[in-house]
């Protein structure tokens, strides 16, 4: 029994030493970038589920996916906003803004698209121009979000590799 008692203080001292030593270290830019990109990429599951529901014309399921995606985006936004930025000229801000724009797409544009597709499915062909305009808006938004994040990521990478 004495061996166990003497090992516990040793592990405790090692744990405290590691914590103290890690306090003075700078954050790893690669790890920081990866965390931000992981949060951003977590939306892919919801996007794929949305595409699947829309392709199968299951608009009830699409609405369920939309609501779930919106909730996941809330959590992702909170995660990014809580992250401590490291010598960052805009990557965290771009990811946060991108997630907020995804949320707007999920809450507004996809809701509209689902409603329009539901009307179309019941025979209302007059909504087709609105559907196309909405799809164009969604696709343009996805492109703009991706471009902004890629630009911020490239700038972050250049700055991080100079250090």
C-alpha positions in Angstrom: 0.0 0.0 0.0 2.9 2.4 0.7 4.1 2.2 -2.9 0.8 3.5 -4.2 0.8 6.4 -1.7 4.3 7.5 -2.8 3.4 7.2 -6.5 0.4 9.5 -6.3 2.4 12.6 -5.1 4.9 11.9 -7.8 2.2 11.9 -10.5 0.6 15.0 -8.9 4.0 16.9 -9.0 4.5 15.9 -12.6 1.0 17.1 -13.6 1.5 20.4 -11.8 4.9 20.9 -13.4 3.5 20.2 -16.9 0.7 22.7 -16.4 3.1 25.4 -15.2 5.5 24.7 -18.0 2.7 24.9 -20.6 1.5 28.3 -19.4 4.4 30.1 -20.9 4.3 28.4 -24.3 2.9 30.1 -27.3 0.0 28.6 -29.1 0.8 26.4 -32.2 -0.4 28.2 -35.4 -1.0 24.9 -37.1 -3.1 23.6 -34.3 -5.0 26.9 -34.1 -5.7 26.8 -37.9 -6.8 23.1 -37.7 -9.2 23.8 -34.8 -10.8 26.6 -36.8 -11.0 24.6 -40.0 -12.4 21.5 -38.1 -15.2 23.6 -36.7 -16.0 25.0 -40.1 -15.8 21.6 -41.8 -18.2 20.0 -39.2 -21.0 21.6 -41.2 -20.3 19.2 -44.1 -22.5 16.5 -42.5 -25.5 18.9 -42.3 -24.9 20.2 -45.8 -24.8 16.6 -47.2 -27.9 15.7 -45.3 -29.6 18.8 -46.7 -28.6 18.0 -50.2 -29.8 14.4 -49.8 -33.2 15.5 -48.4 -33.6 18.1 -51.2 -32.5 15.7 -53.9 -35.0 13.1 -52.8 -37.7 15.8 -52.6 -38.3 15.0 -48.9 -39.0 18.5 -47.8 -40.3 17.5 -44.3 -36.9 15.8 -43.7 -35.2 18.9 -45.3 -36.9 21.1 -42.7 -35.8 18.8 -39.9 -32.2 18.9 -41.2 -32.4 22.7 -41.6 -33.4 23.1 -38.0 -30.7 20.7 -36.7 -28.1 22.4 -38.9 -29.0 25.8 -37.5 -28.6 24.4 -33.9 -25.2 22.9 -34.8 -24.2 26.3 -36.3 -25.1 28.0 -33.0 -22.8 25.6 -31.2 -20.0 26.1 -33.8 -20.2 29.9 -33.5 -20.0 29.7 -29.7 -16.9 27.4 -30.0 -15.1 29.8 -32.4 -16.0 32.9 -30.4 -14.6 31.3 -27.2 -11.3 30.4 -28.9 -8.4 32.6 -28.0 -7.0 34.2 -31.1 -3.3 33.9 -31.6 -1.5 36.7 -33.6 -4.4 36.4 -36.0 -5.0 39.1 -38.6 -8.5 37.8 -39.5 -8.7 34.0 -39.7 -10.9 33.6 -36.6 -13.0 36.5 -37.6 -13.5 35.1 -41.1 -14.5 31.7 -39.8 -16.9 33.2 -37.3 -18.4 35.4 -40.0 -18.6 32.4 -42.3 -20.4 30.3 -39.7 -22.8 33.2 -39.1 -23.5 33.5 -42.8 -24.1 29.7 -42.9 -26.6 30.2 -40.1 -28.3 32.9 -42.1 -28.4 30.6 -45.1 -29.9 27.8 -43.0 -32.4 30.0 -41.2 -33.5 32.1 -44.1 -32.5 31.0 -47.5 -33.0 27.3 -47.1 -36.2 27.8 -45.3 -37.4 29.8 -48.3 -36.1 27.2 -50.7 -37.9 24.4 -48.8 -41.1 26.3 -48.9 -40.8 27.1 -52.6 -39.9 23.5 -53.4 -42.9 22.3 -51.4 -45.2 24.5 -53.5 -43.5 23.3 -56.7 -44.0 19.7 -55.6 -47.8 20.3 -55.2 -48.0 21.6 -58.7 -47.2 25.4 -58.5 -44.9 26.0 -61.4 -45.0 29.7 -60.9 -42.3 29.4 -58.2 -39.6 28.1 -60.5 -38.0 31.5 -61.1 -37.9 32.2 -57.4 -36.4 28.8 -56.8 -33.6 29.5 -59.3 -33.0 32.9 -57.9 -32.8 31.4 -54.4 -30.4 28.7 -55.5 -28.2 31.2 -57.2 -28.1 33.3 -54.0 -27.3 30.3 -51.9 -24.5 29.1 -54.3 -23.1 32.6 -54.5 -23.1 32.9 -50.7 -21.3 29.5 -50.3 -18.6 30.7 -52.8 -18.2 34.0 -51.1 -17.9 32.4 -47.6 -15.3 29.9 -48.9 -13.3 32.5 -50.7 -13.2 34.8 -47.7 -12.1 32.0 -45.4 -9.5 30.8 -47.9 -8.0 34.3 -48.2 -7.8 34.7 -44.5 -6.3 31.2 -44.1 -3.7 32.0 -46.7 -2.8 35.2 -45.0 -2.6 33.5 -41.7 -0.4 30.8 -43.1 2.0 33.3 -44.7 2.3 35.2 -41.4 2.7 32.1 -39.3 5.5 30.7 -41.5 7.5 33.9 -41.3 7.8 33.6 -37.6 
